[in-house]
Amino acid sequence: MRKLLLFLIPFIFSSCVTNYYYVNIDEDTPIYENTNGTESIIIIPKGYGAYISSGTKKYKKVKWKNYKGWVINPVYSYDENSKNYTRNNSSPNSNNTSASYSSPTNKSTPGKKVHVKSYTRKDGTYVRSHTRSSPKRR
């Protein structure tokens, strides 16, 4: 029994991750305490960034400044330099780790842009594809 518990505890904790994605809010968006949409906590002004989790089409969890809650039908766009935030909560497949990078066929020169493909870190954080500066020569 004890061995079974020792086996199950790491599995339970490793499968509890929710990803939040940094987005730009395109319309004034109220944050609600729950999905009923009755108690508005605060309104996120247009043009600000916030962390939104992938939820249903209509309701999504949101974090903005020190506020947490739900937004209903949010209008937003992804930031090219998106920041990811991970909170221990609930999401399967957090142990899958794969990273793939693509670089130019020739030697990369400092100051040029390199495209990095999407990948998942060991801790379960998903990183979207993005561009970065090529590494400096040593």
LOSE-682717 format. One record per residue: residue in three letters; x, y, z of N, C-alpha, C in turn. Coordinates in steps of 0.1 Angstrom, whole numbers, plus 2048, in hexadecimal, padded with zeros to 3 digits. Layout:
REM LOSE-682717
ALAXYZXYZXYZ/...
//
This chain:
REM LOSE-682717
MET8087F480080080080080980D800/ARG81380C80881C81880982381A7FC/LYS82880F7F582E8117E98258167DE/LEU8198127DF80F8187D580D8277D7/LEU80C82B7E480B8397E68178417E2/LEU82383C7E482F8427E08308437D1/PHE82A83A7CA82983A7BB81F8447B6/LEU8138457BD80984E7B880B85D7BB/ILE8118607C681286E7CA81A8767C0/PRO8258727BB82C87A7B182487C7A4/PHE81D8717A081487279480987C796/ILE80387C7A17F88867A47FD8947A3/PHE8088977AA80D8A47AA8138A979C/SER81989F79581E8A37888148A677D/SER8088A177F7FD8A37767F48AF779/CYS7F98B77827F18C37867F78D0782/VAL7F68D37757FC8E07707F28E6767/THR7F08F37687E88FB75F7F1906759/ASN7F090774C7F89117457F091E743/TYR7F79297467F19367437F993C738/TYR7F394372F7FA9497247F8958725/TYR80395F72280296E7237FC973716/VAL7F297B7177EB98070B7E998F70D/ASN7E69967017E29A47027D39A5701/ILE7CD9AC70A7BF9AE70B7BA9B9701/ASP7B19B56F87AD9BE6ED7A09C66F0/GLU7999C36FA78D9CA6FF78D9CB70E/ASP7879D57147859D572277E9C8727/THR7849C17307809B473477E9B3743/PRO7729B174876F9AF7567749A275B/ILE77A9A176777D99576E772992778/TYR76D98577776398178076897778A/GLU76197679676596C7A076395E79C/ASN75895C79475494F79074F94F782/THR74B94477C74694376E73894876C/ASN73194B77772495177672495F770/GLY72E96677272F97476D72797E774/THR72597B78171D98578972598F791/GLU73098A79773899379F745997798/SER7469A37937519A878C75C9AD796/ILE7689A87957739AC79E7799B9799/ILE77D9BA78D7839C57877839C4778/ILE7869CF7717869CE7627949D075D/ILE7989C77547A69C874E7A49D2742/PRO7AB9DD7437AA9E77387B09E172A/LYS7AB9E671F7AF9E27127BE9E6711/GLY7C69DD70B7D49E07097DD9DA713/TYR7D89D571E7E09CF7297E29C0726/GLY7ED9BB72C7EF9AC72B7EB9A5737/ALA7E79987357E29907407E598273D/TYR7E59797487E796B7467DA964745/ILE7D895D73A7CB9567387CE947737/SER7C693E73D7C793073C7BE92B730/SER7C192072B7B991A7217AD914728/GLY7A191972679591472D78B910722/THR77E91272577490F71B77491B711/LYS76C91A70776C9256FD766932704/LYS75D93070D75793C71375E94171F/TYR76293872876893C735777939735/LYS77F94273A78D94073C792945749/LYS79B93E7507A194375C7AB94E758/VAL7AC9597607B596475D7BC96876A/LYS7C996D7687D19737727D598176D/TRP7D298B7747D79997707DB9A077D/LYS7E79A577D7EC9AC7897EA9A2795/ASN7E39A779F7E199E7AB7D39987AB/TYR7CC9987A07BE99379E7BE986797/LYS7B597D79C7B39707967A496F794/GLY7A096978A79196678878F96177A/TRP78296377577E95E76877A96975F/VAL77C96775277897174876E96973F/ILE76497073A75B96A73175D970723/ASN75E96771976196A70B76B97570A/PRO77897370F78297E70E7869806FF/VAL78998D6FC78F9906EF79D9946F1/TYR7A698B6EC7B598D6EE7BD9896E2/SER7C998D6E27D39886D87DF9836DF/TYR7E697A6D97F29756DF7FE97E6DC/ASP8069806E68129886E581D9806DE/GLU8249866D582F97E6CE8399796D8/ASN83C9816E284697E6EC83F9796F8/SER83696F6F682D96A70183596470C/LYS83096871883696272582D95772A/ASN83294C72E82A94273482B941743/TYR82093E74981F93D75781992F75B/THR81F92876381991B76781591B775/ARG809915778804914786800906788/ASN8049007938008F27967F18F2798/ASN7EA8EB7907DB8E97917D78DD78A/SER7D58DC77D7D08D07777D28D0768/SER7DB8C87637DC8C67557E58B9753/PRO7E08B074A7E88A47477F48A773F/ASN7FC89C73E80889C7358128A6739/SER8148A874681F8B274A82D8AC74A/ASN82E89F74883B89974884189873A/ASN83989B73083F89A7228498A6720/THR8548A271C85F8AC71A8648AA70C/SER8638B47048698B46F786D8C26F3/ALA8798C46EE87D8D16EA8848D06DC/SER8808D96D48868D96C78888E76C3/TYR8948EA6BE8988F76BA89C8F76AC/SER8999016A589D9026978A790E695/SER8B190C68E8BB91668C8BE91767D/PRO8C49226798C792366A8D1918666/THR8D19156598DA90A6558E890E656/ASN8EB91B6548F991F6558FC923663/LYS90892666690C92A674904937678/SER8FE9376848F794268890194D68C/THR8FD95968890696568B8FF96D696/PRO90697369F90097B6AA8F79866A4/GLY8EC9886AB8E39926A78D898E69E/LYS8D99826988CE97D68F8C4976697/LYS8B89756918AD96F6988AC960695/VAL8A995869F8A894969E89A9456A2/HIS89493D69B88693869E88792C6A7/VAL88092C6B287F9216BC87191B6BB/LYS87190E6B98649076B885E9056C6/SER8519036C784A9016D484F8F46DA/TYR8508F46E88548E86EF84E8E96FD/THR84F8DE70484A8DD7128568DA71B/ARG8578E27268628E072F8608D4738/LYS86A8D07408688C474985E8C7754/ASP85D8D47588538D77638458D875D/GLY8438D67508358D674A8328E4744/THR83A8EE7448378FB73E8398FA72F/TYR82E8FE72882E8FE71A83490B715/VAL83E90B70C8449177068409186F7/ARG8399226F38359246E58419276DC/SER8409256D084A9286C684D9376C6/HIS85993B6C585D9496C586A94B6BE/THR86E9586BD87B95B6B78849616C2/ARG89195E6C189A9646CB8A79686C3/SER8B096F6CA8BC9736C48C59666C4/SER8CE9656BA8D795A6B98E195B6C4/PRO8E79506C98F09516D48FD9596D0/LYS9039606D990F9676D791B95E6D6/ARG9259606CE9309586CD93995A6D9/ARG94094F6DD9499506E89589516E3/
//
